Amino acid sequence: MAPVTQYVFAEMLGISEYFTAGSHEWLPYSVIPTLLKTDLQTPIYRFVVFLFWRRILLEPQYVQSFLVDDMAVDRFGYLKPSAILYYAQEVAGEHCKALALDYDTLARRRMFWAVIRHRVQITRLPVRGETIRVETWPMPTTRAAYPRSVVAYDAQGSECFRSISLWVLMDLDTRNMILPGKSGIVVSGALRGTELAVPQSLAPGQLRNRRQRTVCYTDLDRNGHMNNTRCLDWVDDLLPSEFHGLHRVREFTVCYYSEGREGQELELRWDFPQSGMLQADSYRREGSTENRVFALRITYDDRVL
């Protein structure tokens, strides 16, 4: 049976005056008989019940499936860390399209989305040929950012990985951040109680190893800067196949501090501050000053082959 909008359901409860007929949120018919068995004698009680069910059943969630193909895996057939960020970025983008907050819509208002932090916890890395189901939902907006949660499941319904990311709005012309309160962009958020903690900034480390790398054409995205997924590939390239064959990523945090633009030379500094943990910082030199571009912290476990 077809679903009904929240307005129709509110009308059934006698409180439709609080809502607009154009509401786009949906409620399955299957929950209505159960709810209507409840004693709904007073308008205030009906209103509270409505808000409760709206919170639980109408949370802004989006689901998309992905086939883990050859482009998404490493030489050992395991999903690459950068592919996790790609899937998170894609499902968030599709959700934004459904909410009329996609790239093209925002570009007409001279804005774009940019991610400033990612935190990912991995239960099991999917392998080539698997299909995974990725769920995403926005969390309540903060003063400065739009947090978003992601969880991925395999065909058996077991969790593969989960993440939390902080998204901000940027001015397309000035490249300055726009606070949510001044942007005019409202995203309805929800909390399930299972979200990861918001990642904190990573303090610069005393890192012994150095490598230079230039931002190239294939590192760029539509915003004209280095795509966030490429940072993971750059750091993966710091370690040889022998290391990756014996270890797998368990958790990682990425912080983005400034844009990497085409032709810029970045210095990667990296080390293992403790066993099984890699930290990497990247810097761009401008005259006598250094600007931090991105930083990562990755925790590895011994790979079970």
The 8 nearest C-alpha neighbors of each residue, nearest first, counted from 0:
[[1, 2, 28, 27, 29, 3, 26, 30],
 [0, 2, 3, 28, 27, 26, 25, 29],
 [1, 3, 27, 28, 26, 25, 0, 4],
 [4, 2, 26, 25, 7, 27, 5, 28],
 [3, 5, 25, 6, 7, 24, 26, 8],
 [4, 6, 8, 7, 25, 24, 9, 26],
 [7, 5, 9, 4, 8, 20, 18, 15],
 [8, 6, 10, 4, 9, 5, 3, 11],
 [7, 9, 5, 11, 10, 6, 4, 12],
 [8, 10, 15, 6, 12, 14, 11, 7],
 [11, 9, 15, 7, 13, 8, 12, 14],
 [10, 12, 8, 9, 13, 7, 14, 15],
 [13, 11, 9, 10, 14, 45, 8, 15],
 [12, 14, 10, 11, 15, 9, 42, 45],
 [15, 13, 9, 16, 12, 10, 17, 46],
 [16, 14, 10, 9, 17, 18, 13, 6],
 [15, 17, 14, 18, 19, 10, 13, 9],
 [16, 18, 15, 14, 19, 9, 6, 46],
 [19, 17, 15, 16, 6, 20, 9, 22],
 [20, 18, 21, 22, 6, 17, 16, 15],
 [19, 21, 6, 22, 18, 7, 15, 4],
 [22, 20, 19, 23, 6, 18, 4, 24],
 [21, 23, 20, 24, 19, 6, 4, 5],
 [22, 24, 21, 25, 4, 5, 20, 6],
 [25, 23, 4, 22, 5, 57, 26, 6],
 [24, 26, 4, 3, 5, 2, 23, 57],
 [25, 27, 3, 2, 4, 5, 28, 57],
 [28, 26, 2, 29, 30, 3, 25, 1],
 [29, 27, 31, 2, 30, 26, 3, 0],
 [28, 30, 27, 31, 32, 33, 0, 26],
 [31, 29, 28, 33, 32, 27, 34, 26],
 [30, 32, 34, 33, 28, 29, 35, 27],
 [33, 31, 35, 34, 30, 36, 29, 28],
 [34, 32, 31, 36, 35, 30, 37, 29],
 [33, 35, 31, 36, 32, 37, 30, 48],
 [34, 36, 32, 37, 33, 31, 38, 39],
 [37, 35, 34, 33, 32, 38, 39, 31],
 [38, 36, 35, 34, 39, 33, 40, 32],
 [37, 39, 40, 36, 35, 41, 45, 44],
 [40, 38, 45, 41, 37, 44, 42, 35],
 [39, 41, 38, 42, 44, 45, 43, 37],
 [40, 42, 44, 43, 39, 45, 46, 38],
 [43, 41, 45, 44, 46, 40, 14, 39],
 [42, 44, 46, 45, 41, 47, 48, 40],
 [45, 43, 47, 41, 46, 42, 48, 39],
 [46, 44, 42, 48, 43, 39, 47, 49],
 [45, 47, 43, 49, 44, 48, 42, 50],
 [48, 46, 44, 50, 49, 45, 43, 51],
 [49, 47, 51, 45, 46, 50, 44, 52],
 [48, 50, 46, 52, 47, 51, 53, 45],
 [49, 51, 53, 47, 48, 52, 54, 46],
 [52, 50, 48, 54, 49, 53, 47, 55],
 [53, 51, 55, 49, 54, 50, 56, 48],
 [52, 54, 50, 57, 51, 56, 55, 49],
 [55, 53, 51, 52, 58, 57, 56, 50],
 [56, 54, 52, 53, 57, 58, 51, 191],
 [57, 55, 53, 52, 58, 54, 26, 51],
 [58, 56, 53, 54, 55, 59, 24, 25],
 [57, 59, 54, 56, 60, 189, 55, 53],
 [60, 58, 136, 57, 188, 61, 137, 187],
 [61, 59, 136, 135, 58, 62, 134, 137],
 [60, 62, 135, 134, 94, 136, 59, 63],
 [63, 61, 134, 133, 135, 60, 132, 64],
 [64, 62, 133, 132, 90, 134, 65, 61],
 [63, 65, 132, 131, 133, 130, 66, 62],
 [66, 64, 131, 130, 67, 132, 63, 133],
 [65, 67, 130, 68, 129, 128, 131, 64],
 [68, 66, 127, 128, 129, 71, 130, 65],
 [69, 67, 71, 70, 127, 66, 128, 72],
 [68, 70, 71, 72, 127, 67, 76, 73],
 [69, 71, 68, 72, 67, 73, 82, 79],
 [72, 70, 69, 82, 68, 78, 67, 79],
 [73, 71, 78, 77, 79, 76, 69, 70],
 [72, 74, 76, 75, 77, 79, 78, 71],
 [73, 75, 76, 72, 77, 240, 244, 69],
 [76, 74, 73, 77, 244, 72, 243, 126],
 [75, 77, 72, 73, 127, 126, 74, 78],
 [78, 76, 126, 72, 73, 75, 125, 124],
 [77, 79, 72, 125, 126, 71, 124, 73],
 [78, 80, 72, 82, 81, 73, 71, 77],
 [81, 79, 83, 82, 231, 78, 84, 248],
 [80, 82, 228, 84, 231, 79, 83, 232],
 [83, 81, 85, 79, 84, 80, 71, 86],
 [84, 82, 80, 86, 85, 81, 87, 79],
 [83, 85, 87, 81, 82, 86, 228, 88],
 [84, 86, 82, 88, 83, 87, 89, 228],
 [87, 85, 89, 83, 88, 84, 90, 82],
 [88, 86, 84, 85, 90, 89, 91, 83],
 [87, 89, 85, 91, 86, 90, 84, 92],
 [90, 88, 92, 86, 91, 87, 85, 93],
 [89, 91, 93, 92, 87, 88, 86, 94],
 [92, 90, 94, 88, 89, 93, 87, 95],
 [91, 93, 89, 95, 90, 94, 88, 96],
 [94, 92, 96, 90, 95, 91, 89, 97],
 [93, 95, 91, 97, 96, 92, 61, 90],
 [96, 94, 100, 98, 101, 92, 97, 93],
 [95, 97, 101, 93, 99, 94, 98, 100],
 [96, 98, 94, 95, 99, 93, 100, 101],
 [97, 99, 95, 96, 100, 94, 101, 186],
 [100, 98, 96, 97, 101, 95, 104, 105],
 [101, 99, 95, 98, 96, 104, 105, 102],
 [100, 102, 96, 95, 104, 103, 99, 105],
 [101, 103, 105, 104, 106, 111, 100, 112],
 [104, 102, 106, 105, 101, 107, 100, 111],
 [103, 105, 101, 106, 107, 102, 100, 99],
 [104, 106, 110, 108, 102, 107, 103, 111],
 [107, 105, 109, 103, 108, 110, 104, 102],
 [106, 108, 105, 109, 104, 103, 110, 102],
 [107, 109, 105, 106, 110, 104, 171, 111],
 [110, 108, 106, 171, 107, 170, 105, 172],
 [111, 109, 170, 171, 105, 106, 169, 108],
 [110, 112, 169, 168, 105, 106, 171, 102],
 [111, 113, 168, 167, 169, 166, 114, 110],
 [114, 112, 167, 166, 168, 115, 111, 169],
 [113, 115, 166, 165, 116, 167, 112, 164],
 [114, 116, 255, 165, 254, 166, 113, 256],
 [117, 115, 254, 165, 164, 253, 114, 255],
 [118, 116, 164, 253, 252, 163, 119, 254],
 [117, 119, 252, 163, 162, 251, 198, 164],
 [120, 118, 162, 251, 250, 161, 252, 121],
 [121, 119, 250, 161, 160, 249, 162, 122],
 [122, 120, 160, 249, 123, 250, 159, 119],
 [121, 123, 159, 160, 158, 120, 124, 249],
 [124, 122, 159, 121, 125, 160, 158, 249],
 [123, 125, 78, 77, 159, 126, 121, 122],
 [126, 124, 78, 77, 123, 129, 159, 127],
 [127, 125, 77, 76, 78, 129, 128, 124],
 [126, 128, 67, 76, 68, 129, 72, 77],
 [129, 127, 67, 68, 126, 66, 130, 69],
 [130, 128, 67, 127, 66, 126, 131, 125],
 [131, 129, 66, 65, 67, 154, 153, 128],
 [130, 132, 153, 65, 152, 64, 133, 154],
 [131, 133, 64, 152, 151, 63, 153, 65],
 [134, 132, 151, 63, 62, 150, 64, 131],
 [135, 133, 62, 150, 149, 61, 151, 132],
 [136, 134, 149, 61, 148, 60, 62, 150],
 [135, 137, 60, 148, 59, 147, 61, 138],
 [138, 136, 147, 188, 146, 148, 189, 139],
 [137, 139, 188, 189, 146, 147, 190, 140],
 [140, 138, 188, 189, 141, 137, 187, 146],
 [139, 141, 145, 144, 138, 146, 188, 142],
 [142, 140, 144, 143, 145, 139, 146, 179],
 [141, 143, 144, 179, 140, 178, 180, 145],
 [142, 144, 178, 141, 179, 167, 145, 140],
 [145, 143, 167, 141, 166, 165, 140, 146],
 [144, 146, 140, 166, 165, 167, 141, 147],
 [147, 145, 165, 138, 164, 166, 137, 144],
 [146, 148, 137, 164, 138, 163, 136, 165],
 [147, 149, 163, 135, 136, 162, 137, 194],
 [150, 148, 135, 162, 161, 134, 163, 87],
 [149, 151, 161, 134, 133, 160, 162, 135],
 [152, 150, 133, 160, 159, 132, 158, 161],
 [153, 151, 158, 132, 157, 159, 156, 131],
 [152, 154, 131, 156, 155, 157, 132, 159],
 [153, 155, 156, 131, 130, 152, 157, 132],
 [156, 154, 153, 157, 152, 158, 131, 132],
 [155, 157, 153, 152, 154, 158, 132, 151],
 [158, 156, 152, 153, 155, 159, 154, 151],
 [157, 159, 152, 151, 160, 156, 153, 122],
 [160, 158, 123, 122, 152, 151, 121, 124],
 [161, 159, 121, 151, 122, 120, 158, 150],
 [160, 162, 150, 149, 120, 119, 151, 121],
 [163, 161, 119, 149, 118, 148, 120, 150],
 [162, 164, 148, 118, 147, 117, 195, 149],
 [165, 163, 117, 147, 116, 146, 166, 118],
 [164, 166, 146, 116, 115, 114, 145, 144],
 [167, 165, 114, 145, 113, 144, 146, 115],
 [168, 166, 144, 113, 112, 145, 114, 169],
 [167, 169, 112, 177, 111, 176, 113, 110],
 [170, 168, 176, 111, 110, 177, 175, 174],
 [169, 171, 110, 174, 175, 172, 173, 109],
 [170, 172, 110, 109, 174, 169, 173, 111],
 [173, 171, 170, 174, 109, 175, 110, 169],
 [172, 174, 175, 170, 171, 169, 176, 109],
 [175, 173, 170, 171, 172, 169, 176, 110],
 [176, 174, 173, 170, 169, 177, 171, 172],
 [175, 177, 169, 168, 170, 178, 174, 167],
 [178, 176, 168, 169, 182, 179, 175, 170],
 [177, 179, 143, 181, 180, 182, 176, 142],
 [180, 178, 182, 181, 143, 177, 184, 142],
 [179, 181, 178, 182, 183, 142, 184, 143],
 [182, 180, 179, 178, 183, 177, 184, 143],
 [183, 181, 179, 184, 180, 177, 178, 168],
 [182, 184, 181, 185, 180, 179, 178, 177],
 [185, 183, 182, 179, 186, 180, 181, 100],
 [184, 186, 183, 187, 179, 140, 182, 180],
 [187, 185, 188, 184, 140, 137, 145, 139],
 [186, 188, 185, 139, 59, 189, 137, 138],
 [189, 187, 139, 138, 137, 186, 140, 59],
 [188, 190, 138, 139, 58, 137, 191, 187],
 [191, 189, 192, 138, 188, 139, 194, 193],
 [192, 190, 193, 189, 194, 55, 138, 58],
 [191, 193, 190, 194, 195, 189, 196, 138],
 [194, 192, 191, 195, 190, 196, 148, 161],
 [195, 193, 192, 148, 196, 191, 163, 190],
 [196, 194, 163, 197, 193, 162, 148, 118],
 [195, 197, 198, 194, 163, 118, 199, 193],
 [196, 198, 195, 199, 163, 118, 164, 165],
 [199, 197, 118, 196, 200, 116, 117, 252],
 [198, 200, 201, 197, 116, 254, 252, 196],
 [199, 201, 202, 254, 198, 116, 253, 294],
 [202, 200, 203, 199, 294, 254, 295, 296],
 [201, 203, 204, 200, 294, 199, 280, 205],
 [204, 202, 201, 205, 280, 294, 206, 279],
 [205, 203, 206, 202, 278, 280, 279, 272],
 [206, 204, 207, 203, 270, 272, 269, 268],
 [205, 207, 269, 270, 204, 268, 208, 279],
 [206, 208, 270, 269, 205, 209, 268, 271],
 [209, 207, 269, 268, 206, 270, 210, 267],
 [210, 208, 268, 267, 269, 207, 266, 211],
 [209, 211, 267, 266, 212, 268, 208, 237],
 [212, 210, 266, 265, 267, 264, 209, 213],
 [211, 213, 265, 264, 266, 210, 214, 267],
 [212, 214, 264, 263, 265, 262, 215, 211],
 [215, 213, 261, 262, 263, 218, 264, 260],
 [216, 214, 218, 261, 217, 213, 262, 219],
 [215, 217, 218, 219, 261, 214, 262, 225],
 [218, 216, 219, 215, 220, 214, 225, 229],
 [219, 217, 225, 215, 216, 226, 229, 214],
 [220, 218, 225, 224, 226, 217, 216, 223],
 [219, 221, 226, 222, 223, 224, 225, 218],
 [222, 220, 223, 219, 224, 226, 102, 225],
 [221, 223, 220, 224, 219, 111, 171, 226],
 [224, 222, 221, 220, 219, 260, 225, 261],
 [225, 223, 260, 219, 259, 222, 258, 220],
 [224, 226, 219, 259, 218, 260, 220, 227],
 [227, 225, 220, 219, 228, 229, 218, 224],
 [226, 228, 229, 230, 225, 114, 231, 84],
 [229, 227, 81, 230, 226, 231, 84, 85],
 [230, 228, 232, 231, 227, 226, 218, 233],
 [229, 231, 233, 232, 228, 227, 234, 226],
 [232, 230, 234, 81, 229, 233, 228, 235],
 [231, 233, 235, 229, 234, 230, 81, 236],
 [234, 232, 230, 236, 231, 235, 229, 237],
 [233, 235, 231, 236, 237, 232, 230, 279],
 [236, 234, 232, 237, 233, 238, 231, 239],
 [235, 237, 233, 234, 238, 232, 239, 231],
 [238, 236, 234, 235, 239, 233, 210, 269],
 [237, 239, 236, 235, 242, 240, 243, 234],
 [240, 238, 241, 242, 243, 237, 236, 235],
 [239, 241, 243, 242, 244, 238, 74, 245],
 [240, 242, 244, 239, 243, 245, 238, 246],
 [241, 243, 244, 240, 245, 239, 246, 238],
 [244, 242, 240, 246, 245, 241, 247, 239],
 [243, 245, 241, 242, 246, 240, 75, 302],
 [244, 246, 302, 242, 243, 301, 241, 247],
 [247, 245, 301, 302, 243, 300, 244, 299],
 [246, 248, 302, 299, 300, 301, 249, 243],
 [247, 249, 299, 250, 298, 300, 246, 297],
 [248, 250, 121, 299, 298, 300, 120, 247],
 [251, 249, 120, 298, 119, 248, 121, 297],
 [250, 252, 297, 119, 296, 118, 298, 253],
 [251, 253, 118, 296, 117, 295, 119, 297],
 [252, 254, 295, 117, 116, 294, 118, 255],
 [255, 253, 116, 294, 293, 115, 256, 295],
 [254, 256, 293, 115, 257, 292, 116, 253],
 [257, 255, 292, 293, 291, 254, 115, 258],
 [258, 256, 292, 255, 259, 291, 293, 290],
 [259, 257, 224, 260, 292, 225, 256, 255],
 [258, 260, 225, 224, 292, 257, 214, 263],
 [261, 259, 224, 263, 258, 225, 262, 214],
 [260, 262, 214, 215, 263, 216, 259, 224],
 [261, 263, 214, 213, 215, 260, 264, 216],
 [264, 262, 214, 261, 213, 260, 265, 259],
 [263, 265, 213, 212, 214, 262, 283, 266],
 [266, 264, 283, 282, 212, 211, 213, 281],
 [265, 267, 211, 282, 281, 210, 268, 212],
 [266, 268, 281, 210, 209, 280, 211, 265],
 [269, 267, 209, 280, 208, 279, 206, 281],
 [268, 270, 279, 206, 208, 278, 280, 267],
 [269, 271, 206, 278, 277, 272, 207, 208],
 [270, 272, 277, 273, 276, 278, 274, 275],
 [273, 271, 270, 276, 277, 278, 274, 206],
 [274, 272, 271, 276, 275, 277, 270, 278],
 [273, 275, 276, 271, 272, 277, 299, 298],
 [274, 276, 299, 298, 273, 300, 277, 271],
 [277, 275, 298, 271, 274, 273, 297, 299],
 [278, 276, 271, 297, 296, 270, 298, 279],
 [277, 279, 296, 269, 295, 270, 271, 297],
 [278, 280, 269, 295, 268, 294, 296, 277],
 [281, 279, 294, 268, 267, 293, 269, 295],
 [280, 282, 267, 266, 293, 292, 291, 265],
 [283, 281, 291, 266, 265, 290, 292, 289],
 [282, 284, 265, 290, 289, 291, 285, 264],
 [285, 283, 289, 288, 286, 290, 282, 287],
 [286, 284, 288, 287, 289, 283, 290, 282],
 [285, 287, 288, 284, 289, 283, 290, 282],
 [286, 288, 285, 289, 284, 290, 283, 282],
 [289, 287, 285, 286, 284, 290, 283, 282],
 [290, 288, 284, 283, 282, 285, 291, 287],
 [291, 289, 283, 282, 284, 292, 288, 285],
 [290, 292, 282, 281, 293, 256, 283, 289],
 [291, 293, 257, 256, 282, 281, 255, 290],
 [294, 292, 255, 281, 256, 254, 291, 280],
 [295, 293, 280, 254, 279, 253, 281, 255],
 [296, 294, 253, 279, 252, 278, 297, 254],
 [295, 297, 278, 252, 251, 277, 279, 253],
 [296, 298, 251, 277, 276, 250, 295, 278],
 [297, 299, 276, 250, 249, 275, 248, 251],
 [300, 298, 248, 275, 249, 247, 246, 276],
 [301, 299, 246, 247, 302, 249, 248, 275],
 [300, 302, 246, 245, 247, 303, 299, 275],
 [301, 303, 246, 247, 245, 300, 304, 244],
 [302, 304, 301, 245, 246, 247, 300, 244],
 [303, 302, 245, 244, 301, 246, 75, 247]]
